[in-house]
Amino acid sequence: MSAATLPLYRSTSRRGFSGAIRNDPRRVTARKLVKEIDVIFADGPCVVRTNEGMVHVRPGDAIITGIAGEHWRVSRSHFARRYRPVPPTVDGRAGRYASRPKRILAVPMSAAFEVLLADNVSRLSGRPGDWLVDYGDGSLGIISPSIFATTYEVVGATSRMALHQLIQKLLLLGVRLPSLPSPPAPQPPAALQPIMDAIAAGHRAFDQRAIDFGHRYRSGFWAIYILSAIAVLFAVLPLALGWDSPRHRLHPYSGVWAVGEVLVIAAVTGIYWVGLRRHWQGEWLRARTTAELARYLPMLAPLIDFNAPTKEADWYMRIFVPDQHLRTGGDIPALCALAEPLARKLLAAAWNDREFVASYSRWTIETLEEQRHYHHRTATRQHALLHRVHVVTTWLFGLTALGALTHLLLHTIFLSMLTTFFPALGASLHGALAQSEAYRLGKTSERLVTQLQEAIDSIRAAFDKSMSSGDMSALKSAIQAAIALILEEHQDWHLLVRPHALPLG
C-alpha cells in the first residue's frame, strides 16, 4: 500500500471522542497509569523528532521525555488536563510531572496508517501493531505496543458481575462445586518474556473485548428468555389479583399491569434489536478467537523456523494447515510481524540451550495444567447448572400439574396464574440453557480434562527422551500436538456457538 492510500485519521479542535474511533469494533477503553516524566516548555517554535514522525512545536507547548527516552509534544491547552507537577516542580515550569489517570479510547491497528495532528502540518506514521489513541479532547496520537503496555491499562466491565453470571449464581445457591487444586502460575522462560511483552497489549485488548461482548451476548439471551416469562406473569396478574373486576377497589389501576407487560415486551424487542445490530455474538467470537491465538503465540515461537523463506506472516499458518485454526483478518499476522524481530534474535540458538529447553517445557506443561484446571471447573459448573435447572423445572412443572388438578375442585384465578406462569418460567430456563449449550460445553470440557492430561504426559515423556538423546524433534512434536489440541478445542467451541445467534430458536 502506498503512502498516498494509507488510512488517515485527523485530529480536531473539538472536544469529545472521534466517531471513527468510537464506532470501531476493535476499540477499547484504557486508563493512563500514573507515571512521572520530564517536561520542558518551548520558548519558541521548533520541531521534535518522535518515534512516529516530526512534530511542529509552538511557543509554550510541552516537550516530554518518557520513561523509555521517547519524546512527544503536548499543546499548552491540553497539558494541564493530562499532567500535574511533582513537588518541588512549579506548575508551568520545567521539571518532573506525573500523568493523570485519564481515560482514552484506543484501537490496535493491523495495518500501516497515518495521523494528522490538529496543527494540520504534523503527520505521524503508524505501523502494524501500533495503537491509534483518541484522548477525548480532539487530539489523536500513535503509541507503540511496548509503550502502550507499560503506560496504559485496558479497562472494562470485568469487575462487574454480568446478568447471566448473576442468574447462574442464583440458580447454584447452596451447590458446592468440587475443584482440583489450583495449579501454580505458569512461569515463562526469560527468552520468551520480551515476546510476551510485545504482544501483551494486543492480547489484553482483544481479551477484554471478548469478555465485554461475551457478557452482552449471553446476558442478552438470558434476559430475553426470563423477561418473556415475566411478560406472561404480567398478563395474568390482573386476573389473579382480581383487579379486572369493576367492583375491585384497585380496578382503575389494572392497566398498570398491561403497561408493564408492554414495557417488558419492548425490553425484549430492544435487546433483540440491539444485539443483532451491534453484532454481539460475532464480535465476541472474533475477539475471543484473536485473544486465544495471541495468547499462544509465545508458546508457538520456538517451534518456528525463522530462517525458512516464507511470505506468510502468520506463525500459525507456517506450522498448521489452514483448516486447523480460524483466520482473524490481519490482527494475528500483525502481532506476529511485531514480535518476529525479537523472536529471531532471542530464539536463534534456543534449542541448543538445555536450560531454555527445560524452562520452555516446564512452562508449556504449567500452561496446559492451567487449561486443564479451567476445563475441569467449567465441566463441573455446567453439569451442576444442568442438574439444578432440571430440579427447578421439575418442581415448576410438577406444581403446574398439581395446580391444574386442584383447579378441577377449586376454581380460583390464582391457580390459573400458577398454571400459566410456572410452565412459562420452566420453558424459559430450559431455553436459555439450550441456547448456552451447557450440556455440550460440559461434555467437551470433561473430555478435554483427559486429553490435556495425555498431552502433558506426552510432553514429559518427550522431554526425557530429547534430553537424553539430544534430539529435540520428539519434544517439538509433542508441544506442537498440544497446541493443535488447543486450536481444535477452540475450533469446536466456535462451531458450537456460531449457529446460535441472539434470535430465539
C-alpha positions, 0 to 999 in steps of 0.5 A: 500500500502506498503512502498516498492510500494509507488510512488517515485519521485527523485530529480536531479542535473539538472536544469529545471522542472521534466517531471513527474511533468510537464506532470501531469494533476493535476499540477499547477503553484504557486508563493512563497509569500514573507515571512521572516524566520530564517536561520542558516548555518551548520558548519558541517554535521548533520541531521534535523528532518522535518515534512516529514522525516530526512534530511542529512545536509552538511557543509554550507547548510541552516537550516530554521525555518518557520513561523509555527516552521517547519524546512527544509534544503536548499543546499548552491547552491540553497539558494541564488536563493530562499532567500535574507537577511533582513537588518541588516542580512549579506548575508551568515550569520545567521539571518532573510531572506525573500523568493523570489517570485519564481515560482514552479510547484506543484501537490496535491497528493491523495495518500501516496508517497515518495521523494528522495532528490538529496543527494540520502540518504534523503527520505521524506514521503508524505501523502494524501493531501500533495503537491509534489513541483518541484522548477525548479532547480532539487530539489523536496520537500513535503509541507503540505496543511496548509503550502502550503496555507499560503506560496504559491499562485496558479497562472494562466491565470485568469487575462487574458481575454480568446478568447471566453470571448473576442468574447462574449464581442464583440458580447454584445457591447452596451447590458446592462445586468440587475443584482440583487444586489450583495449579501454580502460575505458569512461569515463562522462560526469560527468552520468551518474556520480551515476546510476551511483552510485545504482544501483551497489549494486543492480547489484553485488548482483544481479551477484554473485548471478548469478555465485554461482548461475551457478557452482552451476548449471553446476558442478552439471551438470558434476559430475553428468555426470563423477561418473556416469562415475566411478560406472561406473569404480567398478563395474568396478574390482573386476573389473579389479583382480581383487579379486572373486576369493576367492583375491585377497589384497585380496578382503575389501576389494572392497566398498570399491569398491561403497561408493564407487560408492554414495557417488558415486551419492548425490553425484549424487542430492544435487546433483540434489536440491539444485539443483532445490530451491534453484532454481539455474538460475532464480535465476541467470537472474533475477539475471543478467537484473536485473544486465544491465538495471541495468547499462544503465540509465545508458546508457538515461537520456538517451534518456528523456523525463522530462517525458512523463506516464507511470505506468510506472516502468520506463525500459525499458518507456517506450522498448521494447515489452514483448516486447523485454526480460524483466520482473524483478518490481519490482527494475528499476522500483525502481532506476529510481524511485531514480535518476529524481530525479537523472536529471531534474535532471542530464539536463534540458538534456543534449542541448543540451550538445555536450560531454555529447553527445560524452562520452555517445557516446564512452562508449556506443561504449567500452561496446559495444567492451567487449561486443564484446571479451567476445563475441569471447573467449567465441566463441573459448573455446567453439569451442576447448572444442568442438574439444578435447572432440571430440579427447578423445572421439575418442581415448576412443572410438577406444581403446574400439574398439581395446580391444574388438578386442584383447579378441577375442585377449586376454581380460583384465578390464582391457580390459573396464574400458577398454571400459566406462569410456572410452565412459562418460567420452566420453558424459559430456563430450559431455553436459555440453557439450550441456547448456552449449550451447557450440556455440550460445553460440559461434555467437551470440557470433561473430555478435554480434562483427559486429553490435556492430561495425555498431552502433558504426559506426552510432553514429559515423556518427550522431554526425557527422551530429547534430553537424553538423546539430544534430539529435540524433534520428539519434544517439538512434536509433542508441544506442537500436538498440544497446541493443535489440541488447543486450536481444535478445542477452540475450533469446536467451541466456535462451531458450537456457538456460531449457529446460535445467534441472539434470535430465539430458536 
